[in-house]
Amino acid sequence: MQKRFTQLLTVFFIILSQQIFAQDKQFSQFYASPMNLNPAMTGVFEGSWRAVINYREQYNSILDIHPFRTISAGFEKRFRIVNSDYLSIGVNALQDQSGVGNYGQYRGHLSASYMKQVGGSRYSTQSQYLIAGAQVGVGQNRIDPTRLWFSAQFDQPTVSVNNSIDNQEANLATSTDVFLDFNAGLMWYARLDENKSVYFGGAINHLAPAQVSLYEQGPSETLYMRFTGHGGAEIPLSRELSILPAILVMSQGPSFQTNYGINFRYSNRDWREVAIRAGLWNRISKTIDGGHADALIVSTILEMERFNLGLSYDVNTSSLKTASQSRGSLEISLIYVHPSKTRYKVNCPKF
């Protein structure tokens, strides 16, 4: 029993070392969660409006029925202002729950962006846009202490947990105060042909300091600002086949993360276009204990006219791989783009 307890503690602290410093949740399919990635990506799509749903489940091989679960949903619409310039507005929400104690992060944002055409014309397949975006929203972190046990409740004589013993955590709150959250970003892209484009973007999240400590009294815990840079391209190899390389770099407090990889895209080139993508990605992370290869990500996306259905799986390559048996996370994304009824078309890159 004592050996089992020691093993559980070891796994617990390894998970903490992987997660506690990465305060913002993220998706392996970052390119399929635009408003969570960069406020400037609001409205960057070819259509009238877009709806996005993302779901991620991580470490159920260790935590069984209490894995890390992240759900996000967003809606955005674009309005033509003048010539080929556009204003876009959107709303998105994110919920993340972790472990037996249901530690949760809850976020909701309103987004706005302005798309300024800096090259090309609306009658050409070539175009360039510079986009500025901003988000304002609220957030809160919560936990259910009644579902947890603490070291003070560990009974040494029986080598077991006794929940009737006082946990000595009277100062622990069930939630943080609701805090304001401000994010801003920029993005530039050039659409050179139907299957040829390039884009770069950057964002800063949590511009207003937010206190996220779950202690009613004691040391404060400030949510670190997050700095994001991302870029990618579509490069045609033939009429039907193209490649979509991309990179994401994020820094938040002592944590640093890089995702990079490539998707191959094959299209049947019919009027009602159906396309499929498949790719391989790598994630490298750095926390206060040093850098490490975190996961190898296998992804596939099915494009069906108005819908994009994405599926990916993270193969764990970090120090947790022995306990997790290399099983990381499953992720699903669904994007719906409603076609525009006007004759004005915005040529956007594929992400």
VEXTI-790306 format. One record per residue (C-alpha): x, y, z. Coordinates in pm, whole numbers, padded with zeros to 5 digits. Each point is the difference from the previous one (the first is absolute). Layout:
N
X,Y,Z;
...
***
This chain:
351
00000,00000,00000;
00281,00239,00090;
00174,-00077,-00330;
-00322,00076,-00187;
-00038,00328,00188;
00356,00100,-00089;
-00066,-00076,-00367;
-00314,00213,00001;
00186,00291,00160;
00276,-00028,-00260;
-00251,00010,-00286;
-00181,00293,00165;
00313,00215,00028;
00108,-00086,-00355;
-00337,00119,-00126;
00039,00319,00202;
00342,00062,-00155;
-00155,-00037,-00344;
-00313,00209,00060;
00017,00249,00285;
00217,00254,-00179;
-00189,-00024,-00330;
-00283,00209,00138;
-00175,00052,-00333;
-00152,-00303,-00167;
00084,-00062,-00362;
-00098,-00226,-00287;
00226,-00221,-00209;
-00216,00106,-00296;
00080,00365,00073;
-00077,00090,-00362;
-00359,-00123,00057;
-00064,00221,00304;
00051,00349,-00147;
-00138,00234,00267;
00183,-00188,00278;
00323,00036,-00198;
-00010,00366,-00105;
-00279,00263,00015;
00114,00119,-00344;
-00118,-00331,-00149;
-00359,00105,00066;
-00169,00021,-00340;
00282,-00156,-00202;
-00202,-00247,-00204;
-00175,-00013,-00336;
-00368,00037,00077;
-00263,00197,00193;
00038,-00154,00347;
00190,-00280,00169;
-00069,-00230,00296;
00278,-00200,00170;
-00006,-00277,00263;
00311,-00157,00155;
00024,-00291,00245;
00313,-00137,00166;
00039,-00289,00247;
00340,-00070,00156;
00157,-00259,00236;
-00302,-00229,00040;
00255,-00285,00003;
00108,00128,00345;
-00299,00188,00136;
-00265,-00244,-00129;
-00340,00174,00008;
00147,00333,00117;
00236,00104,-00282;
00082,00352,-00112;
-00295,00107,-00217;
-00009,00322,-00200;
-00302,00121,-00198;
-00012,00319,-00206;
-00267,00149,-00226;
-00002,00315,-00208;
-00210,00194,-00250;
00111,00289,-00221;
-00145,00212,-00279;
00159,00240,-00247;
-00145,00329,-00134;
00122,00194,-00302;
00084,00359,00095;
00142,00170,-00309;
00158,-00127,-00320;
00170,-00324,00108;
00039,00080,00370;
-00197,-00196,00260;
-00102,00012,00364;
-00050,-00333,00178;
-00151,-00077,00338;
-00004,-00325,00189;
-00068,-00170,00330;
00174,-00303,00144;
-00002,-00197,00325;
00240,-00254,00149;
-00037,-00248,00285;
00282,-00214,00133;
-00034,-00254,00282;
00283,-00200,00152;
00009,-00301,00229;
-00209,-00130,00287;
-00033,00341,00162;
-00161,00144,-00314;
00250,00284,-00012;
-00152,00216,-00270;
00095,00300,-00209;
-00288,00190,-00157;
00042,00275,-00258;
-00235,00203,-00217;
00097,00270,-00253;
-00142,00244,-00247;
00228,00048,-00302;
00030,00267,-00269;
00239,00042,-00290;
00052,00238,-00288;
00127,-00140,-00332;
00181,00256,-00215;
00085,-00103,-00356;
00356,00105,-00080;
00043,-00173,-00336;
-00197,-00157,-00285;
-00367,00059,-00073;
-00333,-00166,00064;
-00016,-00113,-00365;
00331,-00187,00018;
00108,-00327,00160;
00296,00193,00141;
-00046,00209,00315;
00182,00122,00308;
-00157,00098,00331;
00124,00151,00323;
-00228,-00080,00293;
-00012,00144,00351;
-00210,-00173,00262;
-00094,00036,00365;
-00192,-00196,00261;
-00165,00095,00327;
-00146,-00256,00233;
-00021,-00153,00344;
00152,-00303,00167;
-00018,-00203,00317;
00175,-00306,00146;
-00185,-00248,00224;
00063,-00315,00201;
-00207,-00245,00208;
00201,-00063,00321;
-00250,-00261,00123;
00121,-00235,-00273;
00364,00023,00114;
00207,-00136,00285;
00306,00165,00150;
00317,-00121,00171;
-00147,00084,00342;
-00267,-00265,-00065;
00248,-00280,-00068;
-00014,-00248,00288;
00348,-00146,00051;
-00101,-00301,00217;
-00246,-00130,-00260;
00191,00140,-00301;
-00326,00135,-00138;
-00199,00321,-00038;
-00246,00092,00274;
-00240,00269,-00123;
-00138,00053,00349;
00328,00166,00102;
00013,00379,-00036;
00183,00085,-00322;
00138,00320,00159;
-00081,00196,-00317;
-00259,00242,00137;
00154,00280,-00206;
-00071,-00174,-00330;
-00271,00167,-00212;
-00224,-00175,-00250;
00058,00266,-00269;
00196,00308,-00087;
-00164,00337,-00052;
-00131,00062,-00350;
00272,00194,-00180;
00013,00214,-00314;
00213,-00125,-00287;
00141,00198,-00295;
00178,-00145,-00305;
00132,00160,-00320;
00162,-00121,-00319;
00118,00079,-00352;
00010,-00215,-00312;
00111,00037,-00362;
-00067,-00237,-00285;
00052,-00014,-00375;
-00215,-00218,-00223;
00209,-00045,-00315;
-00213,-00256,-00183;
-00283,-00241,00068;
00235,-00244,00176;
00292,00226,00087;
00012,00226,00307;
00210,00110,00296;
-00091,00156,00337;
00159,00123,00323;
-00158,00115,00324;
00066,00092,00361;
-00208,00055,00313;
00028,00104,00364;
-00248,-00147,00248;
-00088,00113,00354;
00103,00362,-00038;
-00176,00079,00329;
00149,-00175,00307;
-00240,-00258,00145;
00019,-00167,00342;
-00072,-00373,-00026;
00096,-00125,00346;
-00247,-00241,00161;
00102,00107,00351;
-00225,00251,00174;
00300,00134,00191;
00365,-00043,-00076;
00231,00041,-00299;
-00151,00133,-00321;
00034,-00177,-00333;
00003,00217,-00311;
-00094,-00141,-00337;
00303,00048,-00223;
-00029,00184,-00329;
00026,-00235,-00298;
00194,00094,-00314;
-00088,-00188,-00320;
00159,-00007,-00344;
-00124,-00217,-00285;
00039,-00038,-00374;
-00059,-00234,-00287;
-00051,-00042,-00370;
-00161,-00209,-00270;
00239,-00121,-00269;
-00141,-00184,-00304;
00182,-00313,-00118;
-00246,-00077,-00279;
-00352,00094,-00102;
-00149,-00235,00261;
00270,-00014,00268;
00142,00272,00224;
00182,00023,00334;
-00089,00224,00295;
00295,00051,00237;
-00061,00204,00316;
00168,00097,00325;
-00126,00128,00335;
00221,00153,00270;
-00140,00092,00342;
00163,00144,00311;
-00176,00044,00334;
00193,00070,00319;
00262,-00274,00043;
-00161,-00216,-00270;
00086,-00015,-00367;
-00158,-00220,-00267;
00049,-00058,-00370;
-00228,-00195,-00234;
00115,-00060,-00354;
-00088,-00237,-00279;
-00167,-00046,-00333;
-00330,-00113,-00150;
-00031,-00148,-00347;
-00321,00099,-00180;
-00157,-00195,-00287;
-00304,00137,-00185;
-00217,-00160,-00268;
-00031,00346,-00161;
-00371,-00047,-00071;
-00268,00268,00013;
-00116,-00133,00338;
00353,-00030,00131;
00093,-00278,00238;
00352,00002,00142;
00192,-00192,00260;
00303,00101,00202;
00243,-00216,00196;
00304,00113,00190;
00258,-00044,00271;
00087,00256,00269;
00243,00031,00288;
-00037,00190,00327;
00298,00108,00209;
-00054,00152,00344;
00218,00178,00253;
-00090,00064,00364;
00213,00086,00303;
00135,-00355,00004;
00141,00028,-00354;
-00105,-00080,-00355;
-00133,-00327,-00135;
-00177,-00156,-00295;
-00362,-00004,00112;
-00201,-00175,-00272;
-00009,-00128,-00354;
-00333,00092,-00158;
-00174,-00186,-00283;
-00280,00196,-00166;
-00256,-00032,-00276;
-00267,00239,-00130;
-00294,-00072,-00230;
-00126,00301,-00198;
-00360,-00038,-00123;
-00106,00317,-00178;
-00119,00207,00300;
00136,-00227,00277;
00350,-00080,00127;
00021,-00298,00236;
00338,-00042,00170;
00135,-00288,00207;
00340,-00021,00169;
00176,-00211,00259;
00298,00091,00220;
00253,-00277,00057;
00162,00090,00331;
00381,00026,-00021;
00069,00183,00329;
00123,-00143,00331;
-00359,-00106,00065;
00001,-00250,-00288;
00073,-00300,00224;
-00297,00065,00226;
-00228,00099,-00290;
00125,-00283,-00225;
00065,00276,-00257;
-00372,00077,-00019;
-00054,00374,-00005;
-00313,00174,-00122;
-00279,-00030,-00251;
-00122,00315,-00171;
-00297,00072,-00228;
-00083,00321,-00185;
-00303,00094,-00207;
-00019,00317,-00211;
-00301,00118,-00198;
00029,00294,-00242;
-00321,00145,-00142;
00045,00129,-00356;
-00041,00367,-00075;
-00302,00112,-00201;
00170,00311,-00135;
00219,00024,-00308;
00291,00124,00209;
00239,-00279,00092;
00286,00002,00248;
00287,-00224,-00108;
00151,-00155,00313;
00279,-00252,00060;
-00064,-00354,00117;
00102,-00072,00357;
***
